[in-house]
Amino acid sequence: MRTVEEVGLEYARGFLQENLAKCTEKQQKIFINMYMTDKMRIEAKKGNWPRLIDVIMSMPLEQMNWAMEQVKNTLDKTGD
């Protein structure tokens, strides 16, 4: 049986994947920059930017609610 945290993470990751796909490339880059791990940031400085899906999958549950709210607000502002 899955935990509430696992179910919550699955839902949040799906929400972010679906809704970030509606964002512009620039908006997606901002998201990546805000939420990439320290290890990803080191690689990005070398020119190896992480994929959006890798950033989403590396995010802890504690960041998900705020990230979902930010993406929702971005889409509300752009009318998507």
GULUM-431042 format. One record per atom (N, C-alpha, C): z, y, x; atom name; residue number from 1. Coordinates in steps of 0.02 Angstrom, whole numbers, plus 32768, in hexadecimal, padded with zeros to 4 digits. Each point is the difference from the previous one (the first is absolute). Example, Ala and Ser with C-alpha at 12.3 -4.5 7.8 and 13.67 -1.06 7.14 Angstrom:
# GULUM-431042
+------+------+------+-------+-----+
|    Z |    Y |    X | atomo | num |
+------+------+------+-------+-----+
| 8186 | 7EE4 | 8294 |     N |   1 |
| 8000 | 803B | 7FD3 |    CA |   1 |
| 8000 | 803C | 802D |     C |   1 |
| 7FDC | 8035 | 7FEE |     N |   2 |
| 8003 | 803B | 802A |    CA |   2 |
| 8025 | 8037 | 7FD9 |     C |   2 |
+------+------+------+-------+-----+
***
This chain:
# GULUM-431042
+------+------+------+-------+-----+
|    Z |    Y |    X | atomo | num |
+------+------+------+-------+-----+
| 8000 | 7FC5 | 802A |     N |   1 |
| 8000 | 803B | 7FD6 |    CA |   1 |
| 8000 | 803E | 802C |     C |   1 |
| 7FD6 | 8031 | 7FED |     N |   2 |
| 7FFB | 803D | 8027 |    CA |   2 |
| 8038 | 8031 | 7FEE |     C |   2 |
| 8012 | 8028 | 8030 |     N |   3 |
| 8035 | 8032 | 7FF5 |    CA |   3 |
| 7FE3 | 803D | 7FDD |     C |   3 |
| 802C | 8029 | 7FE5 |     N |   4 |
| 7FEB | 803F | 7FE1 |    CA |   4 |
| 7FDD | 802B | 8034 |     C |   4 |
| 8019 | 8001 | 803D |     N |   5 |
| 7FE1 | 8028 | 8035 |    CA |   5 |
| 7FB9 | 7FE9 | 800E |     C |   5 |
| 7FF5 | 7FBF | 8001 |     N |   6 |
| 7FBD | 7FE6 | 800D |    CA |   6 |
| 7FD1 | 8014 | 7FC8 |     C |   6 |
| 8016 | 7FFA | 7FC3 |     N |   7 |
| 7FD6 | 8013 | 7FC7 |    CA |   7 |
| 7FF2 | 804B | 8002 |     C |   7 |
| 8033 | 8028 | 8010 |     N |   8 |
| 7FF8 | 8048 | 8005 |    CA |   8 |
| 7FCE | 8013 | 8036 |     C |   8 |
| 8005 | 7FE0 | 803A |     N |   9 |
| 7FD1 | 800D | 8036 |    CA |   9 |
| 7FB9 | 7FEE | 7FEC |     C |   9 |
| 7FF8 | 7FC8 | 7FE0 |     N |  10 |
| 7FBD | 7FEA | 7FEB |    CA |  10 |
| 7FE2 | 8032 | 7FCF |     C |  10 |
| 8027 | 8016 | 7FD0 |     N |  11 |
| 7FE8 | 8032 | 7FD0 |    CA |  11 |
| 7FEE | 8041 | 8023 |     C |  11 |
| 802D | 8018 | 802B |     N |  12 |
| 7FF5 | 8040 | 8022 |    CA |  12 |
| 7FC3 | 7FFD | 802D |     C |  12 |
| 7FF8 | 7FCA | 8024 |     N |  13 |
| 7FC5 | 7FF9 | 802C |    CA |  13 |
| 7FC0 | 7FFF | 7FD8 |     C |  13 |
| 8000 | 7FDE | 7FC8 |     N |  14 |
| 7FC5 | 7FFF | 7FD5 |    CA |  14 |
| 7FF1 | 8045 | 7FE4 |     C |  14 |
| 8033 | 8024 | 7FEA |     N |  15 |
| 7FF8 | 8044 | 7FE8 |    CA |  15 |
| 7FE1 | 802C | 8036 |     C |  15 |
| 801C | 7FFD | 803C |     N |  16 |
| 7FE7 | 802A | 8036 |    CA |  16 |
| 7FB8 | 7FEF | 8013 |     C |  16 |
| 7FF0 | 7FC0 | 8004 |     N |  17 |
| 7FBC | 7FEB | 8011 |    CA |  17 |
| 7FCE | 801A | 7FCC |     C |  17 |
| 8011 | 7FF5 | 7FC1 |     N |  18 |
| 7FD3 | 8014 | 7FCA |    CA |  18 |
| 7FF7 | 804C | 7FFE |     C |  18 |
| 8036 | 8024 | 8006 |     N |  19 |
| 7FFB | 8049 | 7FF7 |    CA |  19 |
| 7FEA | 8024 | 803F |     C |  19 |
| 8010 | 7FE7 | 803B |     N |  20 |
| 7FE6 | 801F | 803D |    CA |  20 |
| 7FB5 | 7FF6 | 8006 |     C |  20 |
| 7FE5 | 7FCD | 7FE1 |     N |  21 |
| 7FB8 | 7FF5 | 8000 |    CA |  21 |
| 7FDC | 8039 | 7FDB |     C |  21 |
| 8024 | 8021 | 7FD3 |     N |  22 |
| 7FE4 | 8039 | 7FDB |    CA |  22 |
| 8005 | 8041 | 8026 |     C |  22 |
| 8025 | 8001 | 8036 |     N |  23 |
| 800A | 803C | 8028 |    CA |  23 |
| 7FC6 | 8009 | 8032 |     C |  23 |
| 7FF9 | 803D | 8018 |     N |  24 |
| 7FCD | 800E | 8032 |    CA |  24 |
| 8015 | 7FE2 | 8043 |     C |  24 |
| 7FD0 | 7FFB | 802D |     N |  25 |
| 800F | 7FE5 | 8042 |    CA |  25 |
| 8035 | 802C | 8022 |     C |  25 |
| 7FFB | 8042 | 7FF8 |     N |  26 |
| 8030 | 802E | 801E |    CA |  26 |
| 8047 | 7FF3 | 7FE4 |     C |  26 |
| 8005 | 7FF7 | 7FBF |     N |  27 |
| 8040 | 7FF1 | 7FE1 |    CA |  27 |
| 801D | 7FBE | 8019 |     C |  27 |
| 7FD4 | 7FCE | 8008 |     N |  28 |
| 8016 | 7FC0 | 8019 |    CA |  28 |
| 8019 | 8006 | 8048 |     C |  28 |
| 7FDF | 8028 | 8029 |     N |  29 |
| 8016 | 800B | 8046 |    CA |  29 |
| 8045 | 8021 | 8002 |     C |  29 |
| 800B | 8030 | 7FD3 |     N |  30 |
| 8042 | 8020 | 7FFC |    CA |  30 |
| 8035 | 7FCC | 7FEF |     C |  30 |
| 7FF1 | 7FD5 | 7FD0 |     N |  31 |
| 802F | 7FCB | 7FED |    CA |  31 |
| 800E | 7FD3 | 803C |     C |  31 |
| 7FCC | 7FEB | 8022 |     N |  32 |
| 8008 | 7FD5 | 803B |    CA |  32 |
| 802D | 8022 | 8033 |     C |  32 |
| 7FF2 | 8040 | 800D |     N |  33 |
| 8026 | 8025 | 8032 |    CA |  33 |
| 804A | 8005 | 7FED |     C |  33 |
| 800D | 8008 | 7FBF |     N |  34 |
| 8045 | 8006 | 7FE9 |    CA |  34 |
| 8027 | 7FBF | 8003 |     C |  34 |
| 7FDF | 7FC9 | 7FF4 |     N |  35 |
| 8023 | 7FC0 | 7FF5 |    CA |  35 |
| 7FF4 | 7FCA | 8035 |     C |  35 |
| 7FD8 | 800E | 8033 |     N |  36 |
| 7FF6 | 7FCC | 8033 |    CA |  36 |
| 803F | 7FF6 | 8029 |     C |  36 |
| 8008 | 7FC4 | 8018 |     N |  37 |
| 803A | 7FEF | 8029 |    CA |  37 |
| 7FFA | 8021 | 8045 |     C |  37 |
| 8037 | 7FFF | 8025 |     N |  38 |
| 7FFE | 801D | 8043 |    CA |  38 |
| 7FCE | 7FDB | 802C |     C |  38 |
| 7FFC | 7FBE | 7FF9 |     N |  39 |
| 7FD0 | 7FD9 | 8027 |    CA |  39 |
| 7FB8 | 8014 | 7FEE |     C |  39 |
| 7FF4 | 8009 | 7FC0 |     N |  40 |
| 7FBD | 8016 | 7FE9 |    CA |  40 |
| 7FF0 | 8046 | 801B |     C |  40 |
| 8032 | 802B | 8003 |     N |  41 |
| 7FF7 | 8044 | 8018 |    CA |  41 |
| 7FEC | 8000 | 804A |     C |  41 |
| 801E | 7FD5 | 8027 |     N |  42 |
| 7FEE | 7FF9 | 8047 |    CA |  42 |
| 7FB7 | 7FEC | 8006 |     C |  42 |
| 7FEB | 7FD0 | 7FD8 |     N |  43 |
| 7FBA | 7FE9 | 8002 |    CA |  43 |
| 7FD1 | 8037 | 7FE7 |     C |  43 |
| 8016 | 8026 | 7FCE |     N |  44 |
| 7FD6 | 8037 | 7FE5 |    CA |  44 |
| 7FF4 | 8035 | 8035 |     C |  44 |
| 8032 | 800D | 8029 |     N |  45 |
| 7FF8 | 8030 | 8037 |    CA |  45 |
| 7FCD | 7FE9 | 8033 |     C |  45 |
| 7FF5 | 7FBF | 8003 |     N |  46 |
| 7FCD | 7FE4 | 802C |    CA |  46 |
| 7FBB | 7FFE | 7FDE |     C |  46 |
| 7FFE | 8017 | 7FC1 |     N |  47 |
| 7FC2 | 8000 | 7FDB |    CA |  47 |
| 7FF6 | 7FC5 | 7FD2 |     C |  47 |
| 8032 | 7FD5 | 7FFB |     N |  48 |
| 7FFC | 7FC4 | 7FD5 |    CA |  48 |
| 8029 | 800B | 7FC1 |     C |  48 |
| 7FE4 | 8026 | 7FD1 |     N |  49 |
| 8023 | 800E | 7FC1 |    CA |  49 |
| 8008 | 7FC0 | 7FD8 |     C |  49 |
| 803B | 7FF7 | 7FE1 |     N |  50 |
| 800B | 7FC5 | 7FD7 |    CA |  50 |
| 7FD8 | 8004 | 7FBF |     C |  50 |
| 7FF3 | 7FC7 | 7FE4 |     N |  51 |
| 7FDF | 7FFE | 7FBE |    CA |  51 |
| 8034 | 8011 | 7FCB |     C |  51 |
| 7FE8 | 801D | 7FCA |     N |  52 |
| 802B | 8013 | 7FC9 |    CA |  52 |
| 802A | 7FC5 | 7FE7 |     C |  52 |
| 7FE0 | 7FC7 | 7FF8 |     N |  53 |
| 8023 | 7FC5 | 7FE6 |    CA |  53 |
| 8038 | 7FEA | 802F |     C |  53 |
| 7FF5 | 8007 | 8042 |     N |  54 |
| 8034 | 7FED | 802F |    CA |  54 |
| 803D | 802E | 7FFB |     C |  54 |
| 7FF3 | 8040 | 7FF4 |     N |  55 |
| 8038 | 802F | 7FF7 |    CA |  55 |
| 8026 | 7FEF | 7FC1 |     C |  55 |
| 7FDC | 7FF5 | 7FCA |     N |  56 |
| 8020 | 7FEF | 7FC0 |    CA |  56 |
| 802A | 7FC1 | 8007 |     C |  56 |
| 7FE5 | 7FCD | 8021 |     N |  57 |
| 8024 | 7FC0 | 8007 |    CA |  57 |
| 803C | 8005 | 802E |     C |  57 |
| 8002 | 8032 | 802B |     N |  58 |
| 8038 | 8007 | 802F |    CA |  58 |
| 8038 | 802C | 7FE4 |     C |  58 |
| 7FF4 | 8020 | 7FC7 |     N |  59 |
| 8031 | 802E | 7FE5 |    CA |  59 |
| 803C | 7FDB | 7FE2 |     C |  59 |
| 803D | 8018 | 800E |     N |  60 |
| 803B | 7FE2 | 7FE1 |    CA |  60 |
| 8007 | 8018 | 7FB8 |     C |  60 |
| 8024 | 7FD9 | 7FDA |     N |  61 |
| 800C | 8010 | 7FBA |    CA |  61 |
| 801C | 8047 | 7FF7 |     C |  61 |
| 802A | 8015 | 802E |     N |  62 |
| 8020 | 8042 | 7FFB |    CA |  62 |
| 7FCE | 803A | 7FFE |     C |  62 |
| 7FC5 | 7FF7 | 801C |     N |  63 |
| 7FCE | 8035 | 8001 |    CA |  63 |
| 7FD0 | 7FFD | 7FC5 |     C |  63 |
| 8000 | 7FCA | 7FDC |     N |  64 |
| 7FCD | 7FF6 | 7FCD |    CA |  64 |
| 8003 | 8031 | 7FC6 |     C |  64 |
| 803A | 800D | 7FE6 |     N |  65 |
| 8006 | 802C | 7FC5 |    CA |  65 |
| 7FE4 | 8045 | 800F |     C |  65 |
| 8015 | 801C | 8039 |     N |  66 |
| 7FE8 | 8042 | 8013 |    CA |  66 |
| 7FB5 | 7FFF | 800D |     C |  66 |
| 7FE8 | 7FCE | 8022 |     N |  67 |
| 7FB8 | 7FFB | 800E |    CA |  67 |
| 7FD7 | 7FFB | 7FBF |     C |  67 |
| 8019 | 7FD8 | 7FD1 |     N |  68 |
| 7FDD | 7FFA | 7FC0 |    CA |  68 |
| 7FFE | 8043 | 7FDC |     C |  68 |
| 8037 | 8024 | 8002 |     N |  69 |
| 8004 | 8042 | 7FDF |    CA |  69 |
| 7FCF | 8031 | 8021 |     C |  69 |
| 7FFC | 7FFE | 8042 |     N |  70 |
| 7FD2 | 802D | 8023 |    CA |  70 |
| 7FB7 | 7FF1 | 7FEE |     C |  70 |
| 7FEF | 7FC0 | 7FFE |     N |  71 |
| 7FBB | 7FED | 7FEF |    CA |  71 |
| 7FF1 | 8014 | 7FB8 |     C |  71 |
| 802D | 7FF4 | 7FD3 |     N |  72 |
| 7FF7 | 8012 | 7FBA |    CA |  72 |
| 7FF5 | 804C | 7FFA |     C |  72 |
| 802A | 8027 | 8022 |     N |  73 |
| 7FF9 | 8049 | 7FFE |    CA |  73 |
| 7FBD | 8017 | 801D |     C |  73 |
| 7FEB | 7FE0 | 8035 |     N |  74 |
| 7FBF | 8011 | 801E |    CA |  74 |
| 7FC8 | 7FF4 | 7FCF |     C |  74 |
| 8001 | 7FC7 | 7FE0 |     N |  75 |
| 7FCB | 7FF0 | 7FCF |    CA |  75 |
| 8003 | 802E | 7FC3 |     C |  75 |
| 803D | 8012 | 7FEA |     N |  76 |
| 8007 | 802E | 7FC8 |    CA |  76 |
| 7FE2 | 8044 | 8010 |     C |  76 |
| 8008 | 8016 | 803F |     N |  77 |
| 7FE5 | 8041 | 8015 |    CA |  77 |
| 7FB4 | 7FFF | 8003 |     C |  77 |
| 7FE3 | 7FC7 | 8012 |     N |  78 |
| 7FB8 | 7FFB | 8007 |    CA |  78 |
| 7FDE | 7FEA | 7FC0 |     C |  78 |
| 8027 | 7FED | 7FCF |     N |  79 |
| 7FE4 | 7FEC | 7FBF |    CA |  79 |
| 7FE8 | 7FBA | 7FFB |     C |  79 |
| 8012 | 7FD5 | 802F |     N |  80 |
| 7FEC | 7FB9 | 7FFD |    CA |  80 |
| 8031 | 7FD6 | 7FD9 |     C |  80 |
+------+------+------+-------+-----+
***
